[in-house]
Amino acid sequence: MTKVTKVEEQQPESGIEYPVTSIRHPASSPAESGISASLQQVIPLKTEPATSKQVSRETPCLRVALSVPVKETFLYAVPEGLGPATQVGCRVLVPFNRRNVTGYVLETLPPSPDRELKEIIDIIDPEPVFLHKLVPFFEWIADYYVHPIGMVIRSALPETHFKAASLTGIGLAVLDRGLFPSEESELLSWIKGHPDTQLPWPLKKIYPLQEKGWIRIENRVRRGEITNPYALKFIRPKKDLDLQTILADRGKATAVNEEAFLTEVFDSGAVLQSELKHRFKNSSYLIDKWIKRNVIEAKSIPMHRNPGGTAVPPPPPPCELHAHQKQALDQIRNGLDKGAFSSVLLYGVTGSGKTEVYFRAAEHAIQLGRQALLMAPEISLAGYLEALFRSRLGDRVAVYHSGLTHRERHYQWMRMIRGEVDLVIGARSALFAPLPDLGLIIVDEEHDAAYVQEERRGGPHYQARDAAVVRAKMEKALVILGSGTPSVQSYQNSITGRYHLISMPDRVENRPLPDVEIVDMKEQTDGRGKQQMISPRLIAALGDHLTAGNQSILFLNRRGFHRLYLCRACGRSVSCPNCDVALTFHLHDDRLICHYCGFACGTEVRCAACGHNQFKAYGFGTEKLEQEVRTIFPTARVSRMDADATRRKGNASSILGQFGRRETDILVGTQMITKGHDFPHVTLVGVISADLSLSFPDFRAGERTFQLLSQVAGRAGRGRWKGKVIIQTFTPDHYVVSSAMAHDFQSFFEKEQGLRKALGYPPFCSLACLRLQGNNKKRTEAAVQRLSSNLQTILKRWPRRGKEIQVLGPVEAPIARIKGKVRWQFLVKSRSPALLRQFVVEIERSSKWLRSEGVYLVSDVDPYDML
């Protein structure tokens, strides 16, 4: 049991006193080799005599995290009779601030007769929805990334909330008096009669009632068992029954099609319920009637279905591993056999066979009686990996990611927690998979920024790759970070000995890496001096590879048709009214769209600066590139894969499936096509505008560009034919481009390492980005200046430790406005992760006044998006 000691805390400016008990242990950095055994917990114990009661000596106490934005946990008493049913990992309904909220039981404590505590109202779950051993991990996430632990747990669990509403006192009075329009009367009457029911209308129709103070919209939690969403329900006759006897004894009150219905069921032996519903409009009535008469029965048969579809049939297992695969697997197996924590950086060039090493490592962990977790950066890649692993491991494999429905996610989650799964494959949300004896965690393409979860909908910001290392430490498991282009941070950790480096420098069957050719686009213009989208050299290469019957990939990390819509009169671009970014033209929708907030409008617009209505389109994206390729090669089969083309569920799998079956000759796409897929007939990769990401105001811009170029180049030449890569660039002499051209990660790393060490950026220091967002520009700027003064005051109070912290800013964010919010930011640096976090906590504690100014502070520890 956690020992709790009392310490003094600075009181918030509101004057409300919070008696606080806590343990102070600074959260360790994921990059550090050790992890604090005791994790910080803050447990305010509020005494509210009006609604609390003296706890009896036999009544246990619960430490509960609430699904509201408060960083503390709270103690509650358990009513008599509910004690045996309360377990760590269950959700409970508790009173908090004059309302009932969902809580998560973190710990059961002995009775505390000297305290007056509120009692829990109800237990939501008949069995735990997360494991006891996950509690320290949730606490570490909350502590390290400075986020309320209840919101961390809520974001980790499968979504089970829905919106309900209840009438306020004002609303009841208004309803009784009847002084309002009839539609509002109907809404209030329905809400009064259905206080805990999901609202059947869109929220935009209900919010006006809340703004008037008539109703209160709240989250509710769905209860009850979730059935297998993949099961097929059959209707079949009971044994030893005769159809003719049933028809003769059915009586006079029969439906018109009842005889045909029963004949269909008896003749078939078993019929899908969905087929009966299609054939008989009154099938629900007939099924219910004859089940009650004990003539037929419903039977559910579990069926496996890959929710994302199978893009490419999984290849057969190799007959023999090559030398580097064998060496890597031997080291990993030795680590698994020890049953202790270890971290491995598996650096294998693209096409070196890392996936086969992953499979055999997972197989070995399962043979040892433990479970494995495989994380992939893209949902489409997770679906491909599931098909591959399931074909060889069987049905004790689960897939888990945000692309599943709520019902599918909940079903897979409960399979894991009940021990029915040996391997979980998923995206970053699979990090929290509740596996009882996790022995192996694999993070494929560990360098990928998709592992970063940005704060949204109250959920935490976290780096899933770094957090996976921490979870492996807690589970005494082995973690493999695999990549053909390791992140600078992970490779530096291998140099310092925090990670064990395993190299696989050769491709399978000693296939050569593709030849890389650079095209300087400064010299590529047409007869009128206009810059070309596709160079003559790349066009010629595409034609050659098409003639040879091979496939090609064209990579452009910018979607849409035209990048800018410029006024012909004043040259100003058409910008989003909510964000400080230009709108992008999309030909398919014939709309101008903002890629940050989703705002869209038609092309019949007027310039906001001069009122002119004539515009010129500039720039290009994947949509225009696709059209250009179709124009140049009219007989080629061309498809496009980007966020627009894959918006609907299953589209990504369909596009990749067609390409894998060679039904597509040229695939145009964004970074979605650069990750992990193996297409043996791809012999040419063309990179359009390789410089796009180099100009980003981010210290990781060079690293991201090198990784993108190397990863997309690695898609070529993975079969029997040698590959060719053509990179179009305006900066052919840049060290990132030249290193990618030479497949030379070492030279890139040494250059990047020197720059970051000199400038004081990770992995040589820790960072936090403090972002302030507000609706009003003047009030936000005033709040920024006040906060800046507060930061300097805090540093002066820390005469020794303050010198170890560097604060840069405040400055406007590179994108100064997103979704109508004015944005400013500070960048905080320190060589001590624990000290940096303490500083951020102190800032948040002393900045509660921001809310009264309409300004919101976001503390981003280890930031990855600097825009």
Buried (B, 14 or more C-beta within 10 A) or exposed (E): EBEEEEEEBEEBEEEEEEEBBBBEBBBBBBBBBEBBEEBBBBBBBBEEEEEBEEBEEEBBBBBBBBBBEBBBBBBBBBBEEBEEEBBBBBBBBBBBEEEBBBBBBBBBEEBBEEBBBBBBBEBBBEEBBBBBBBBBBBBBBBBBBBBBBBBBBBBBBBBBBBEBBBBBEEBBEBBEEEEBEEEBBEBBEBBBEBEEEEBEEEEEEBEEBBEBEBBBBBBBBBEEEBEBBBBBBBBBBEEEEEBEEBBEEBEEEEEEBBBEBBEBBBEBEEBBBEBBEEEBEBBEEBBEBBBEEEBBBEEEEEEEEBBBBBBBEBEEEEEEBBEBBEBBBEBBBEBBEEEEBBBBBBBBBBBBBBBBBBBBBBBBBBEBEBBBBBBBBBBBBBBBBBBBBBBBBEEBBBBBBEBBEBBBBBBBBBBBBEEEBBBBBBBBBBBBBBBEBBBBBBBBBBBBBBBBBEBEEBBBBBBBBBBBBBBBBBBBBBBBBBBBBBBBBBBBBBEEEBBBBBBBEBBBEEBEBBBBBBBEBEEBEEEEEEEBBBBEBBBEBBEBBBEEEBBBBBBBBBBBBBBBBBBEBEEBBBBBEBBBBBBBBBBEBEBBBBBBBEBEBEEEBEBEEEEEEEBEBEBBBBBBBBBBBBEEBEEBBBBBBBEBBBEEBBBBBBBBBBBBEBEBBBBBBBBBBBBBBBBBBBBBBBBBBBBBBBEBEBBBBBBBBBBBBBBBBBBBBBBEBEBBBBBBBBBBEBBBBBBBBEBBBEEBBEBBBEBBEEEBBBBBBBBBBBBBBBEEEEBBBBBBEBBBEBBEEBBEEBEEBBEBBBBEBBEBBBEBBBBBBBBBBBBBBBEBBBBBBBBBBBBBBBBEBBEEBEBBBBBBBBBBBBE
